[in-house]
Each structure stands twice: as C-alpha cells, then as structure tokens.
C-alpha cells in the first residue's frame, strides 16, 4: 500500500509530486490487490518514482533508481544515446514490483531544451496494460 502522489493539478492538489488529498484526506493506492485499476495506478506510480529517483540517492539501497549521473547528465548534455537510455529505462521498469512485461519504451532527447521525455507501455501482474504518460526529466549539467 502506497500513498498516492499528485500527477494532475487541481484545486485541492496544486503541486505535482505532492501527496494527493481528496476531501482533506490522503489517498492510498494498492489497497486492493483484486482491483485492476487500483493495482495499475500503484504500479505506474512505483515506476515513476523509480525513474525520478537518482541511483545511489536512497541510503538504504543505493542500487534502486535510474542512473542519471552515469548516463544522462553531463557537461555537454546527454552522455548516452537514445538506444542506451531506452534499455536502461526498460531495465528500471522491469525491476519494479508489479510489472510483468514491458511492451514498449520511448525516450526522446530535446538537446536544445535540455529535457528527456520518457514514456512506456507495460503489463502489470494482474494483466492490465498501462501506458505511462511522458515523464519529463531535466538534464542537469554536471560540473
């Protein structure tokens, strides 16, 4: 069971990434393993969290997360090419609990804006197909 994170701004939840509130109450996902929609939301949220977590950032398990420092952030922009990044995204998603299969992964690099756009379609353990909305990640210059 996980707390739900805001993925769309509304009057009650004005900031993306904050804990989601509905009628003043925190929202939970993953409370019902038989509810396919709830399970799909939970798995999608776990994937988003793993992709946004910088590998080595969490002190309890430094293997978790995406290798932003090693393959994406660099002085001259992206270090790895789109094919390598897609492979790393696929690897990170497959390591996420609740994922049965990765059907597709897209990684688009916008060098001018210094952004990396990631999207994926996966199948959960309950057989639900989920298409992740594009994850817009900044490519911060490492000095």
For each residue, the residues with C-beta under 8 A, 3 or more apart:
1: 28 29 30 31
2: 28 29 30 42 45 46
3: 19 20 26 27 28 29
4: 19 20 26 27 28 29 41 45
5: 17 18 19 20 45 48 49
6: 9 13 15 16 17 18 19 20
7: 16 45 48 133
8: 13 16
9: 6 13 14 15 16
10: 13 14
11: 14
12: 21 22 23
13: 6 8 9 10 18 20 21
14: 9 10 11
15: 6 9 18
16: 6 7 8 9
17: 5 6
18: 5 6 13 15
19: 3 4 5 6 26 27
20: 3 4 5 6 13 26 27
21: 12 13 24 25 26 27
22: 12 25 27
23: 12
24: 21
25: 21 22
26: 3 4 19 20 21
27: 3 4 19 20 21 22
28: 1 2 3 4 31
29: 1 2 3 4 38 41 42 45
30: 1 2 33 38 39 41 42
31: 1 28 38
32: 35 38 39
33: 30 39 126
34:
35: 32 38 39
36: 39 40 124 126 127 128
37: 40 41 128
38: 29 30 31 32 35 41 42
39: 30 32 33 35 36 42 43 98 124 125 126 128
40: 36 37 43 44 124 126 128 130
41: 4 29 30 37 38 44 45
42: 2 29 30 38 39 45 46 98
43: 39 40 46 47 96 97 98 99 122 124 125 130
44: 40 41 47 48 130 132
45: 2 4 5 7 29 41 42 48 49
46: 2 42 43 49 50 96 97 98
47: 43 44 50 51 92 93 96 99 120 122 132
48: 5 7 44 45 51 52 132 135
49: 5 45 46 52 53
50: 46 47 53 64 65 66 92 93 95 96
51: 47 48 66 89 92 93 118 135 137
52: 48 49 66 135 137
53: 49 50 57 58 64 65 66
54: 57 65 66 68 69
55: 62 63 64 65 66 67 68 69 70
56: 62 65 69
57: 53 54 62 65
58: 53 61 62 64 65
59: 62
60:
61: 58 64
62: 55 56 57 58 59
63: 55
64: 50 53 55 58 61
65: 50 53 54 55 56 57 58 68 92
66: 50 51 52 53 54 55 88 89 92
67: 55 70 71 72 88
68: 54 55 65 71 72 73 137
69: 54 55 56 72 73 142
70: 55 67 79
71: 67 68 79 80 84 85 88
72: 67 68 69 78 79 80 85 116 137 139
73: 68 69 79 139 140 141 142
74: 77 78 79 141 142
75: 141 142 143
76:
77: 74 111 114 139
78: 72 74 81 85 109 111 116 139
79: 70 71 72 73 74
80: 71 72 84 85 88
81: 78 84 85
82: 85 86 107 108 109
83: 86 87
84: 71 80 81 87 88
85: 71 72 78 80 81 82 88 89 107 109 116 118
86: 82 83 89 90 105 106 107
87: 83 84 90 91
88: 66 67 71 80 84 85 91 92
89: 51 66 85 86 92 93 105 107 118 120
90: 86 87 93 94 102 105 120
91: 87 88 94 95
92: 47 50 51 65 66 88 89 95 96
93: 47 50 51 89 90 96 99 102 105 120 122
94: 90 91 99 102
95: 50 91 92
96: 43 46 47 50 92 93 99
97: 43 46
98: 39 42 43 46 124 125
99: 43 47 93 94 96 102 122 123 124 125
100: 122 123 124 125 127
101: 122 123
102: 90 93 94 99 105 120 121 122
103: 120 121 122 123 129
104: 120 121
105: 86 89 90 93 102 118 119 120
106: 86 117 118 119 120
107: 82 85 86 89 116 117 118
108: 82 116 117 118
109: 78 82 85 115 116 117 139
110: 113 114 115 116 117
111: 77 78 114
112:
113: 110
114: 77 110 111 138 139 141
115: 109 110 136 137 138 139
116: 72 78 85 107 108 109 110 136 137 138 139
117: 106 107 108 109 110 134 135 136 137
118: 51 85 89 105 106 107 108 132 134 135 137
119: 105 106 131 132 133 134 135
120: 47 89 90 93 102 103 104 105 106 131 132
121: 102 103 104 129 130 131 132
122: 43 47 93 99 100 101 102 103 129 130 132
123: 99 100 101 103 127 128 129 130
124: 36 39 40 43 98 99 100 127 128 129 130
125: 39 43 98 99 100
126: 33 36 39 40
127: 36 100 123 124
128: 36 37 39 40 123 124
129: 103 121 122 123 124
130: 40 43 44 121 122 123 124
131: 119 120 121
132: 44 47 48 118 119 120 121 122 135
133: 7 119
134: 117 118 119
135: 48 51 52 117 118 119 132
136: 115 116 117
137: 51 52 68 72 115 116 117 118
138: 114 115 116
139: 72 73 77 78 109 114 115 116
140: 73
141: 73 74 75 114
142: 69 73 74 75
143: 75
